[in-house]
Amino acid sequence: MSKYRMNEYTYNCPVELALNTIMGKWKALILWQLNKGTKRYSELKKTLPNITDKMLAQ
């Protein structure tokens, strides 16, 4: 079975690696909005009203 390495971590499958990469409170919500099409910063901010400017910029 293949092993996948990223930084100092080893993962057993690519799905585990992908989920670990996109984990976080806002990442999934931002990706969901971007899945619908390209959005400007201000458009994302309107769809995610509780997100801080700092977090969205990161």
C-alpha angles and dihedrals in degrees: 000000000000121000123212121211129199120171106321095332129096121208129195097217139014092246091060090050093048094049092049090050096052098038116124139096097271107024096080092046092049092048090049091054093045090049087068091058144289114321134187121235093258092049091054090047090055093050092048103040096169096054117104122234090242093054094046092049091052 
